[in-house]
Amino acid sequence: MKKAEAMKSMTKANLITEISEITGLSKADSTRALEGMLQSIQVELMKGNEVSITGFGAFGITQREAREGRNPRTGETLKIPAKKLPKFRAGKTLREAIA
């Protein structure tokens, strides 16, 4: 792989095209499959569940505690509320494939 290729970013449309080429599904079917997978992951994360795809990785939720921050423009102290954030941990197979 050339360095220029490594710096490219894959868009959702590119991913759908790749899925279509690899599986032989139409682009419409590939789109529905990808959308279904993404929606399923989102729904499970909203429920507080972890989604684990063996060999690929795991999607989960992490809790960020409330903290104090500063407005960089004014220097004013402000409170940053607690929030939940999605996280992804790559699986062993994926880590080894890109190493």
C-alpha positions, 0 to 999 in steps of 0.5 A, a space after each residue: 500500500 502506498 503512503 498516499 493510499 494510507 492517508 485516504 478516508 473511507 466515506 459511508 458511500 465508499 464503504 457501501 460500494 466495498 460491501 457490495 463488491 465483496 458480497 455481491 449484494 446490490 448497493 441498495 441491499 448493502 446500504 440496508 445491511 450497513 444501516 441496520 448494523 449501525 442502528 442495531 449498535 446504536 440501540 444497544 448502546 442507548 440501552 447501556 449494553 456493550 456490542 462485541 464483534 468477535 475478532 473485530 472489537 467491542 463498542 461500549 459506553 464510558 461515563 465522563 464525570 462532571 468537571 471544571 473547565 475554563 473558557 480559553 477566550 475569557 479565562 472564566 471558570 465554567 462547569 462541564 456537565 457529566 456525560 456518556 460517550 461511546 467508545 471502541 476497543 479493537 479486537 486482537 484480530 483487527 489489531 494484528 491485521 493493521 500492525 
